[in-house]
């Protein structure tokens, strides 16, 4: 299954991974894309600390983008949306 065919259940996770890929594809450096995605996560979850947001965003980017894994991830408590 290609990366475009993978269905990510959580809206926040899907938004983060999509934003990261698009930011990188348009020439943004890794850390700028990561920071933007951390802010995006906190828009979805304002109750999350900056450290929690960084941890989840880095796990999701590693899982979906770096490793290309298609399996489920651990993550926030919002469940599947």
mmCIF file as gemmi writes it, N, C-alpha and C atoms, coordinates in Angstrom:
data_model
loop_
_atom_site.group_PDB
_atom_site.id
_atom_site.type_symbol
_atom_site.label_atom_id
_atom_site.label_alt_id
_atom_site.label_comp_id
_atom_site.label_asym_id
_atom_site.label_entity_id
_atom_site.label_seq_id
_atom_site.pdbx_PDB_ins_code
_atom_site.Cartn_x
_atom_site.Cartn_y
_atom_site.Cartn_z
_atom_site.occupancy
_atom_site.B_iso_or_equiv
_atom_site.pdbx_formal_charge
_atom_site.auth_seq_id
_atom_site.auth_asym_id
_atom_site.pdbx_PDB_model_num
ATOM 1 N N . UNK Axp A 1 ? 0.849 -1.171 0 1 0 ? 1 A 1
ATOM 2 C CA . UNK Axp A 1 ? 0 0 0 1 0 ? 1 A 1
ATOM 3 C C . UNK Axp A 1 ? 0.89 1.229 0 1 0 ? 1 A 1
ATOM 4 N N . UNK Axp A 2 ? 0.683 2.159 -0.905 1 0 ? 2 A 1
ATOM 5 C CA . UNK Axp A 2 ? 1.474 3.379 -0.983 1 0 ? 2 A 1
ATOM 6 C C . UNK Axp A 2 ? 1.103 4.354 0.115 1 0 ? 2 A 1
ATOM 7 N N . UNK Axp A 3 ? 1.982 5.313 0.349 1 0 ? 3 A 1
ATOM 8 C CA . UNK Axp A 3 ? 1.74 6.244 1.442 1 0 ? 3 A 1
ATOM 9 C C . UNK Axp A 3 ? 0.482 7.066 1.235 1 0 ? 3 A 1
ATOM 10 N N . UNK Axp A 4 ? 0.091 7.315 -0.029 1 0 ? 4 A 1
ATOM 11 C CA . UNK Axp A 4 ? -1.119 8.079 -0.29 1 0 ? 4 A 1
ATOM 12 C C . UNK Axp A 4 ? -2.373 7.255 -0.048 1 0 ? 4 A 1
ATOM 13 N N . UNK Axp A 5 ? -2.248 5.947 0.067 1 0 ? 5 A 1
ATOM 14 C CA . UNK Axp A 5 ? -3.388 5.081 0.285 1 0 ? 5 A 1
ATOM 15 C C . UNK Axp A 5 ? -3.596 4.747 1.752 1 0 ? 5 A 1
ATOM 16 N N . UNK Axp A 6 ? -2.656 5.094 2.594 1 0 ? 6 A 1
ATOM 17 C CA . UNK Axp A 6 ? -2.763 4.792 4.014 1 0 ? 6 A 1
ATOM 18 C C . UNK Axp A 6 ? -3.804 5.713 4.636 1 0 ? 6 A 1
ATOM 19 N N . UNK Axp A 7 ? -4.725 5.114 5.37 1 0 ? 7 A 1
ATOM 20 C CA . UNK Axp A 7 ? -5.747 5.9 6.04 1 0 ? 7 A 1
ATOM 21 C C . UNK Axp A 7 ? -5.324 6.069 7.497 1 0 ? 7 A 1
ATOM 22 N N . UNK Axp A 8 ? -5.165 7.314 7.904 1 0 ? 8 A 1
ATOM 23 C CA . UNK Axp A 8 ? -4.808 7.616 9.286 1 0 ? 8 A 1
ATOM 24 C C . UNK Axp A 8 ? -6.093 8.007 9.991 1 0 ? 8 A 1
ATOM 25 N N . UNK Axp A 9 ? -6.426 7.275 11.049 1 0 ? 9 A 1
ATOM 26 C CA . UNK Axp A 9 ? -7.702 7.441 11.716 1 0 ? 9 A 1
ATOM 27 C C . UNK Axp A 9 ? -7.89 8.743 12.461 1 0 ? 9 A 1
ATOM 28 N N . UNK Axp A 10 ? -6.9 9.179 13.193 1 0 ? 10 A 1
ATOM 29 C CA . UNK Axp A 10 ? -7.044 10.414 13.983 1 0 ? 10 A 1
ATOM 30 C C . UNK Axp A 10 ? -6.909 11.629 13.082 1 0 ? 10 A 1
ATOM 31 N N . UNK Axp A 11 ? -7.86 12.547 13.19 1 0 ? 11 A 1
ATOM 32 C CA . UNK Axp A 11 ? -7.779 13.761 12.376 1 0 ? 11 A 1
ATOM 33 C C . UNK Axp A 11 ? -6.52 14.562 12.686 1 0 ? 11 A 1
ATOM 34 N N . UNK Axp A 12 ? -6.169 14.657 13.965 1 0 ? 12 A 1
ATOM 35 C CA . UNK Axp A 12 ? -4.978 15.432 14.334 1 0 ? 12 A 1
ATOM 36 C C . UNK Axp A 12 ? -3.719 14.777 13.765 1 0 ? 12 A 1
ATOM 37 N N . UNK Axp A 13 ? -3.627 13.474 13.817 1 0 ? 13 A 1
ATOM 38 C CA . UNK Axp A 13 ? -2.471 12.758 13.284 1 0 ? 13 A 1
ATOM 39 C C . UNK Axp A 13 ? -2.407 12.916 11.769 1 0 ? 13 A 1
ATOM 40 N N . UNK Axp A 14 ? -3.541 12.766 11.109 1 0 ? 14 A 1
ATOM 41 C CA . UNK Axp A 14 ? -3.6 12.922 9.658 1 0 ? 14 A 1
ATOM 42 C C . UNK Axp A 14 ? -3.192 14.343 9.257 1 0 ? 14 A 1
ATOM 43 N N . UNK Axp A 15 ? -3.671 15.336 9.992 1 0 ? 15 A 1
ATOM 44 C CA . UNK Axp A 15 ? -3.331 16.735 9.701 1 0 ? 15 A 1
ATOM 45 C C . UNK Axp A 15 ? -1.834 16.974 9.862 1 0 ? 15 A 1
ATOM 46 N N . UNK Axp A 16 ? -1.26 16.444 10.924 1 0 ? 16 A 1
ATOM 47 C CA . UNK Axp A 16 ? 0.17 16.628 11.195 1 0 ? 16 A 1
ATOM 48 C C . UNK Axp A 16 ? 1.013 15.983 10.097 1 0 ? 16 A 1
ATOM 49 N N . UNK Axp A 17 ? 0.723 14.752 9.758 1 0 ? 17 A 1
ATOM 50 C CA . UNK Axp A 17 ? 1.523 14.034 8.753 1 0 ? 17 A 1
ATOM 51 C C . UNK Axp A 17 ? 1.374 14.687 7.379 1 0 ? 17 A 1
ATOM 52 N N . UNK Axp A 18 ? 0.156 15.059 7.023 1 0 ? 18 A 1
ATOM 53 C CA . UNK Axp A 18 ? -0.074 15.723 5.739 1 0 ? 18 A 1
ATOM 54 C C . UNK Axp A 18 ? 0.653 17.059 5.675 1 0 ? 18 A 1
ATOM 55 N N . UNK Axp A 19 ? 0.548 17.842 6.73 1 0 ? 19 A 1
ATOM 56 C CA . UNK Axp A 19 ? 1.225 19.147 6.767 1 0 ? 19 A 1
ATOM 57 C C . UNK Axp A 19 ? 2.731 18.976 6.67 1 0 ? 19 A 1
ATOM 58 N N . UNK Axp A 20 ? 3.278 18.022 7.408 1 0 ? 20 A 1
ATOM 59 C CA . UNK Axp A 20 ? 4.728 17.805 7.373 1 0 ? 20 A 1
ATOM 60 C C . UNK Axp A 20 ? 5.179 17.455 5.956 1 0 ? 20 A 1
ATOM 61 N N . UNK Axp A 21 ? 4.489 16.525 5.332 1 0 ? 21 A 1
ATOM 62 C CA . UNK Axp A 21 ? 4.865 16.12 3.972 1 0 ? 21 A 1
ATOM 63 C C . UNK Axp A 21 ? 4.784 17.299 3.002 1 0 ? 21 A 1
ATOM 64 N N . UNK Axp A 22 ? 3.722 18.075 3.104 1 0 ? 22 A 1
ATOM 65 C CA . UNK Axp A 22 ? 3.549 19.197 2.186 1 0 ? 22 A 1
ATOM 66 C C . UNK Axp A 22 ? 4.583 20.293 2.442 1 0 ? 22 A 1
ATOM 67 N N . UNK Axp A 23 ? 4.861 20.57 3.687 1 0 ? 23 A 1
ATOM 68 C CA . UNK Axp A 23 ? 5.88 21.573 4.001 1 0 ? 23 A 1
ATOM 69 C C . UNK Axp A 23 ? 7.248 21.158 3.479 1 0 ? 23 A 1
ATOM 70 N N . UNK Axp A 24 ? 7.602 19.9 3.666 1 0 ? 24 A 1
ATOM 71 C CA . UNK Axp A 24 ? 8.9 19.418 3.182 1 0 ? 24 A 1
ATOM 72 C C . UNK Axp A 24 ? 8.943 19.413 1.661 1 0 ? 24 A 1
ATOM 73 N N . UNK Axp A 25 ? 7.83 19.039 1.03 1 0 ? 25 A 1
ATOM 74 C CA . UNK Axp A 25 ? 7.779 18.986 -0.435 1 0 ? 25 A 1
ATOM 75 C C . UNK Axp A 25 ? 7.901 20.368 -1.065 1 0 ? 25 A 1
ATOM 76 N N . UNK Axp A 26 ? 7.536 21.401 -0.317 1 0 ? 26 A 1
ATOM 77 C CA . UNK Axp A 26 ? 7.616 22.763 -0.853 1 0 ? 26 A 1
ATOM 78 C C . UNK Axp A 26 ? 8.888 23.476 -0.427 1 0 ? 26 A 1
ATOM 79 N N . UNK Axp A 27 ? 9.851 22.72 0.109 1 0 ? 27 A 1
ATOM 80 C CA . UNK Axp A 27 ? 11.167 23.273 0.365 1 0 ? 27 A 1
ATOM 81 C C . UNK Axp A 27 ? 11.462 23.724 1.779 1 0 ? 27 A 1
ATOM 82 N N . UNK Axp A 28 ? 10.546 23.514 2.701 1 0 ? 28 A 1
ATOM 83 C CA . UNK Axp A 28 ? 10.815 23.888 4.09 1 0 ? 28 A 1
ATOM 84 C C . UNK Axp A 28 ? 11.774 22.886 4.721 1 0 ? 28 A 1
ATOM 85 N N . UNK Axp A 29 ? 12.684 23.393 5.54 1 0 ? 29 A 1
ATOM 86 C CA . UNK Axp A 29 ? 13.632 22.51 6.21 1 0 ? 29 A 1
ATOM 87 C C . UNK Axp A 29 ? 12.915 21.722 7.307 1 0 ? 29 A 1
ATOM 88 N N . UNK Axp A 30 ? 13.516 20.624 7.688 1 0 ? 30 A 1
ATOM 89 C CA . UNK Axp A 30 ? 12.913 19.697 8.644 1 0 ? 30 A 1
ATOM 90 C C . UNK Axp A 30 ? 12.446 20.379 9.93 1 0 ? 30 A 1
ATOM 91 N N . UNK Axp A 31 ? 13.307 21.153 10.557 1 0 ? 31 A 1
ATOM 92 C CA . UNK Axp A 31 ? 12.937 21.751 11.851 1 0 ? 31 A 1
ATOM 93 C C . UNK Axp A 31 ? 11.809 22.759 11.726 1 0 ? 31 A 1
ATOM 94 N N . UNK Axp A 32 ? 11.764 23.512 10.643 1 0 ? 32 A 1
ATOM 95 C CA . UNK Axp A 32 ? 10.652 24.447 10.444 1 0 ? 32 A 1
ATOM 96 C C . UNK Axp A 32 ? 9.341 23.68 10.264 1 0 ? 32 A 1
ATOM 97 N N . UNK Axp A 33 ? 9.376 22.613 9.49 1 0 ? 33 A 1
ATOM 98 C CA . UNK Axp A 33 ? 8.18 21.793 9.289 1 0 ? 33 A 1
ATOM 99 C C . UNK Axp A 33 ? 7.754 21.139 10.606 1 0 ? 33 A 1
ATOM 100 N N . UNK Axp A 34 ? 8.721 20.657 11.367 1 0 ? 34 A 1
ATOM 101 C CA . UNK Axp A 34 ? 8.424 20.041 12.659 1 0 ? 34 A 1
ATOM 102 C C . UNK Axp A 34 ? 7.777 21.041 13.603 1 0 ? 34 A 1
ATOM 103 N N . UNK Axp A 35 ? 8.333 22.237 13.681 1 0 ? 35 A 1
ATOM 104 C CA . UNK Axp A 35 ? 7.768 23.273 14.563 1 0 ? 35 A 1
ATOM 105 C C . UNK Axp A 35 ? 6.345 23.632 14.154 1 0 ? 35 A 1
ATOM 106 N N . UNK Axp A 36 ? 6.124 23.776 12.862 1 0 ? 36 A 1
ATOM 107 C CA . UNK Axp A 36 ? 4.777 24.101 12.372 1 0 ? 36 A 1
ATOM 108 C C . UNK Axp A 36 ? 3.794 22.989 12.724 1 0 ? 36 A 1
ATOM 109 N N . UNK Axp A 37 ? 4.228 21.756 12.615 1 0 ? 37 A 1
ATOM 110 C CA . UNK Axp A 37 ? 3.35 20.625 12.928 1 0 ? 37 A 1
ATOM 111 C C . UNK Axp A 37 ? 3.079 20.522 14.424 1 0 ? 37 A 1
ATOM 112 N N . UNK Axp A 38 ? 4.037 20.919 15.228 1 0 ? 38 A 1
ATOM 113 C CA . UNK Axp A 38 ? 3.82 20.951 16.671 1 0 ? 38 A 1
ATOM 114 C C . UNK Axp A 38 ? 2.744 21.983 17.012 1 0 ? 38 A 1
ATOM 115 N N . UNK Axp A 39 ? 2.806 23.138 16.377 1 0 ? 39 A 1
ATOM 116 C CA . UNK Axp A 39 ? 1.773 24.161 16.573 1 0 ? 39 A 1
ATOM 117 C C . UNK Axp A 39 ? 0.423 23.632 16.097 1 0 ? 39 A 1
ATOM 118 N N . UNK Axp A 40 ? 0.407 22.972 14.945 1 0 ? 40 A 1
ATOM 119 C CA . UNK Axp A 40 ? -0.828 22.406 14.417 1 0 ? 40 A 1
ATOM 120 C C . UNK Axp A 40 ? -1.436 21.399 15.39 1 0 ? 40 A 1
ATOM 121 N N . UNK Axp A 41 ? -0.608 20.533 15.945 1 0 ? 41 A 1
ATOM 122 C CA . UNK Axp A 41 ? -1.11 19.563 16.928 1 0 ? 41 A 1
ATOM 123 C C . UNK Axp A 41 ? -1.756 20.289 18.108 1 0 ? 41 A 1
ATOM 124 N N . UNK Axp A 42 ? -1.11 21.345 18.575 1 0 ? 42 A 1
ATOM 125 C CA . UNK Axp A 42 ? -1.638 22.073 19.732 1 0 ? 42 A 1
ATOM 126 C C . UNK Axp A 42 ? -2.912 22.841 19.39 1 0 ? 42 A 1
ATOM 127 N N . UNK Axp A 43 ? -3.141 23.137 18.135 1 0 ? 43 A 1
ATOM 128 C CA . UNK Axp A 43 ? -4.431 23.714 17.738 1 0 ? 43 A 1
ATOM 129 C C . UNK Axp A 43 ? -5.52 22.67 17.913 1 0 ? 43 A 1
ATOM 130 N N . UNK Axp A 44 ? -5.222 21.428 17.534 1 0 ? 44 A 1
ATOM 131 C CA . UNK Axp A 44 ? -6.176 20.324 17.719 1 0 ? 44 A 1
ATOM 132 C C . UNK Axp A 44 ? -6.332 19.967 19.194 1 0 ? 44 A 1
ATOM 133 N N . UNK Axp A 45 ? -5.251 20.105 19.948 1 0 ? 45 A 1
ATOM 134 C CA . UNK Axp A 45 ? -5.225 19.712 21.363 1 0 ? 45 A 1
ATOM 135 C C . UNK Axp A 45 ? -4.59 20.819 22.207 1 0 ? 45 A 1
ATOM 136 N N . UNK Axp A 46 ? -5.335 21.899 22.479 1 0 ? 46 A 1
ATOM 137 C CA . UNK Axp A 46 ? -4.759 23.008 23.248 1 0 ? 46 A 1
ATOM 138 C C . UNK Axp A 46 ? -4.386 22.624 24.677 1 0 ? 46 A 1
ATOM 139 N N . UNK Axp A 47 ? -4.934 21.534 25.148 1 0 ? 47 A 1
ATOM 140 C CA . UNK Axp A 47 ? -4.624 21.075 26.504 1 0 ? 47 A 1
ATOM 141 C C . UNK Axp A 47 ? -3.254 20.41 26.6 1 0 ? 47 A 1
ATOM 142 N N . UNK Axp A 48 ? -2.663 20.061 25.463 1 0 ? 48 A 1
ATOM 143 C CA . UNK Axp A 48 ? -1.38 19.352 25.448 1 0 ? 48 A 1
ATOM 144 C C . UNK Axp A 48 ? -0.231 20.31 25.748 1 0 ? 48 A 1
ATOM 145 N N . UNK Axp A 49 ? 0.728 19.816 26.5 1 0 ? 49 A 1
ATOM 146 C CA . UNK Axp A 49 ? 1.935 20.598 26.747 1 0 ? 49 A 1
ATOM 147 C C . UNK Axp A 49 ? 2.783 20.611 25.481 1 0 ? 49 A 1
ATOM 148 N N . UNK Axp A 50 ? 3.695 21.551 25.404 1 0 ? 50 A 1
ATOM 149 C CA . UNK Axp A 50 ? 4.593 21.621 24.251 1 0 ? 50 A 1
ATOM 150 C C . UNK Axp A 50 ? 5.436 20.347 24.159 1 0 ? 50 A 1
ATOM 151 N N . UNK Axp A 51 ? 5.853 19.795 25.288 1 0 ? 51 A 1
ATOM 152 C CA . UNK Axp A 51 ? 6.652 18.563 25.266 1 0 ? 51 A 1
ATOM 153 C C . UNK Axp A 51 ? 5.842 17.372 24.767 1 0 ? 51 A 1
ATOM 154 N N . UNK Axp A 52 ? 4.586 17.287 25.184 1 0 ? 52 A 1
ATOM 155 C CA . UNK Axp A 52 ? 3.714 16.201 24.701 1 0 ? 52 A 1
ATOM 156 C C . UNK Axp A 52 ? 3.5 16.338 23.194 1 0 ? 52 A 1
ATOM 157 N N . UNK Axp A 53 ? 3.261 17.564 22.739 1 0 ? 53 A 1
ATOM 158 C CA . UNK Axp A 53 ? 3.061 17.789 21.307 1 0 ? 53 A 1
ATOM 159 C C . UNK Axp A 53 ? 4.31 17.412 20.521 1 0 ? 53 A 1
ATOM 160 N N . UNK Axp A 54 ? 5.467 17.815 20.995 1 0 ? 54 A 1
ATOM 161 C CA . UNK Axp A 54 ? 6.719 17.467 20.309 1 0 ? 54 A 1
ATOM 162 C C . UNK Axp A 54 ? 6.924 15.968 20.244 1 0 ? 54 A 1
ATOM 163 N N . UNK Axp A 55 ? 6.64 15.285 21.348 1 0 ? 55 A 1
ATOM 164 C CA . UNK Axp A 55 ? 6.823 13.83 21.387 1 0 ? 55 A 1
ATOM 165 C C . UNK Axp A 55 ? 5.925 13.136 20.37 1 0 ? 55 A 1
ATOM 166 N N . UNK Axp A 56 ? 4.639 13.481 20.37 1 0 ? 56 A 1
ATOM 167 C CA . UNK Axp A 56 ? 3.715 12.822 19.45 1 0 ? 56 A 1
ATOM 168 C C . UNK Axp A 56 ? 4.028 13.158 17.993 1 0 ? 56 A 1
ATOM 169 N N . UNK Axp A 57 ? 4.292 14.415 17.714 1 0 ? 57 A 1
ATOM 170 C CA . UNK Axp A 57 ? 4.607 14.807 16.34 1 0 ? 57 A 1
ATOM 171 C C . UNK Axp A 57 ? 5.849 14.069 15.853 1 0 ? 57 A 1
ATOM 172 N N . UNK Axp A 58 ? 6.872 13.986 16.684 1 0 ? 58 A 1
ATOM 173 C CA . UNK Axp A 58 ? 8.088 13.283 16.257 1 0 ? 58 A 1
ATOM 174 C C . UNK Axp A 58 ? 7.821 11.796 16.054 1 0 ? 58 A 1
ATOM 175 N N . UNK Axp A 59 ? 7.008 11.187 16.91 1 0 ? 59 A 1
ATOM 176 C CA . UNK Axp A 59 ? 6.668 9.771 16.736 1 0 ? 59 A 1
ATOM 177 C C . UNK Axp A 59 ? 5.89 9.551 15.441 1 0 ? 59 A 1
ATOM 178 N N . UNK Axp A 60 ? 4.925 10.417 15.161 1 0 ? 60 A 1
ATOM 179 C CA . UNK Axp A 60 ? 4.122 10.254 13.948 1 0 ? 60 A 1
ATOM 180 C C . UNK Axp A 60 ? 4.938 10.476 12.688 1 0 ? 60 A 1
ATOM 181 N N . UNK Axp A 61 ? 5.816 11.471 12.695 1 0 ? 61 A 1
ATOM 182 C CA . UNK Axp A 61 ? 6.662 11.713 11.528 1 0 ? 61 A 1
ATOM 183 C C . UNK Axp A 61 ? 7.601 10.53 11.314 1 0 ? 61 A 1
ATOM 184 N N . UNK Axp A 62 ? 8.192 10.044 12.383 1 0 ? 62 A 1
ATOM 185 C CA . UNK Axp A 62 ? 9.073 8.884 12.272 1 0 ? 62 A 1
ATOM 186 C C . UNK Axp A 62 ? 8.307 7.681 11.732 1 0 ? 62 A 1
ATOM 187 N N . UNK Axp A 63 ? 7.145 7.429 12.276 1 0 ? 63 A 1
ATOM 188 C CA . UNK Axp A 63 ? 6.342 6.265 11.904 1 0 ? 63 A 1
ATOM 189 C C . UNK Axp A 63 ? 5.896 6.332 10.437 1 0 ? 63 A 1
ATOM 190 N N . UNK Axp A 64 ? 5.232 7.422 10.064 1 0 ? 64 A 1
ATOM 191 C CA . UNK Axp A 64 ? 4.606 7.508 8.739 1 0 ? 64 A 1
ATOM 192 C C . UNK Axp A 64 ? 5.556 7.972 7.641 1 0 ? 64 A 1
ATOM 193 N N . UNK Axp A 65 ? 6.448 8.895 7.948 1 0 ? 65 A 1
ATOM 194 C CA . UNK Axp A 65 ? 7.279 9.508 6.908 1 0 ? 65 A 1
ATOM 195 C C . UNK Axp A 65 ? 8.643 8.839 6.828 1 0 ? 65 A 1
ATOM 196 N N . UNK Axp A 66 ? 9.344 8.755 7.947 1 0 ? 66 A 1
ATOM 197 C CA . UNK Axp A 66 ? 10.71 8.218 7.927 1 0 ? 66 A 1
ATOM 198 C C . UNK Axp A 66 ? 10.692 6.722 7.64 1 0 ? 66 A 1
ATOM 199 N N . UNK Axp A 67 ? 9.9 5.965 8.424 1 0 ? 67 A 1
ATOM 200 C CA . UNK Axp A 67 ? 9.875 4.509 8.255 1 0 ? 67 A 1
ATOM 201 C C . UNK Axp A 67 ? 8.847 4.045 7.234 1 0 ? 67 A 1
ATOM 202 N N . UNK Axp A 68 ? 7.87 4.887 6.915 1 0 ? 68 A 1
ATOM 203 C CA . UNK Axp A 68 ? 6.841 4.499 5.957 1 0 ? 68 A 1
ATOM 204 C C . UNK Axp A 68 ? 5.946 3.394 6.469 1 0 ? 68 A 1
ATOM 205 N N . UNK Axp A 69 ? 5.811 3.286 7.768 1 0 ? 69 A 1
ATOM 206 C CA . UNK Axp A 69 ? 4.99 2.24 8.385 1 0 ? 69 A 1
ATOM 207 C C . UNK Axp A 69 ? 3.517 2.536 8.154 1 0 ? 69 A 1
ATOM 208 N N . UNK Axp A 70 ? 2.731 1.523 7.864 1 0 ? 70 A 1
ATOM 209 C CA . UNK Axp A 70 ? 1.308 1.707 7.61 1 0 ? 70 A 1
ATOM 210 C C . UNK Axp A 70 ? 0.434 1.245 8.766 1 0 ? 70 A 1
ATOM 211 N N . UNK Axp A 71 ? 1.05 0.71 9.809 1 0 ? 71 A 1
ATOM 212 C CA . UNK Axp A 71 ? 0.287 0.228 10.954 1 0 ? 71 A 1
ATOM 213 C C . UNK Axp A 71 ? -0.169 1.359 11.847 1 0 ? 71 A 1
ATOM 214 N N . UNK Axp A 72 ? -0.979 1.028 12.837 1 0 ? 72 A 1
ATOM 215 C CA . UNK Axp A 72 ? -1.474 2.054 13.762 1 0 ? 72 A 1
ATOM 216 C C . UNK Axp A 72 ? -0.352 2.57 14.659 1 0 ? 72 A 1
ATOM 217 N N . UNK Axp A 73 ? -0.581 3.741 15.218 1 0 ? 73 A 1
ATOM 218 C CA . UNK Axp A 73 ? 0.387 4.337 16.136 1 0 ? 73 A 1
ATOM 219 C C . UNK Axp A 73 ? -0.251 4.526 17.496 1 0 ? 73 A 1
ATOM 220 N N . UNK Axp A 74 ? 0.598 4.647 18.483 1 0 ? 74 A 1
ATOM 221 C CA . UNK Axp A 74 ? 0.078 5.104 19.762 1 0 ? 74 A 1
ATOM 222 C C . UNK Axp A 74 ? -0.054 6.609 19.607 1 0 ? 74 A 1
ATOM 223 N N . UNK Axp A 75 ? -0.795 7.213 20.438 1 0 ? 75 A 1
ATOM 224 C CA . UNK Axp A 75 ? -0.916 8.65 20.252 1 0 ? 75 A 1
ATOM 225 C C . UNK Axp A 75 ? -1.815 9.293 21.265 1 0 ? 75 A 1
ATOM 226 N N . UNK Axp A 76 ? -2.43 10.344 20.843 1 0 ? 76 A 1
ATOM 227 C CA . UNK Axp A 76 ? -3.283 11.116 21.719 1 0 ? 76 A 1
ATOM 228 C C . UNK Axp A 76 ? -4.524 10.3 22.1 1 0 ? 76 A 1
ATOM 229 N N . UNK Axp A 77 ? -5.242 10.85 23.038 1 0 ? 77 A 1
ATOM 230 C CA . UNK Axp A 77 ? -6.413 10.156 23.559 1 0 ? 77 A 1
ATOM 231 C C . UNK Axp A 77 ? -7.696 10.473 22.799 1 0 ? 77 A 1
ATOM 232 N N . UNK Axp A 78 ? -7.593 11.212 21.704 1 0 ? 78 A 1
ATOM 233 C CA . UNK Axp A 78 ? -8.824 11.6 21.01 1 0 ? 78 A 1
ATOM 234 C C . UNK Axp A 78 ? -9.444 10.43 20.242 1 0 ? 78 A 1
ATOM 235 N N . UNK Axp A 79 ? -8.695 9.374 20.046 1 0 ? 79 A 1
ATOM 236 C CA . UNK Axp A 79 ? -9.227 8.217 19.347 1 0 ? 79 A 1
ATOM 237 C C . UNK Axp A 79 ? -9.364 8.453 17.863 1 0 ? 79 A 1
ATOM 238 N N . UNK Axp A 80 ? -10.099 7.585 17.217 1 0 ? 80 A 1
ATOM 239 C CA . UNK Axp A 80 ? -10.295 7.696 15.765 1 0 ? 80 A 1
ATOM 240 C C . UNK Axp A 80 ? -11.431 8.667 15.493 1 0 ? 80 A 1
ATOM 241 N N . UNK Axp A 81 ? -11.165 9.588 14.59 1 0 ? 81 A 1
ATOM 242 C CA . UNK Axp A 81 ? -12.194 10.57 14.228 1 0 ? 81 A 1
ATOM 243 C C . UNK Axp A 81 ? -12.7 10.284 12.85 1 0 ? 81 A 1
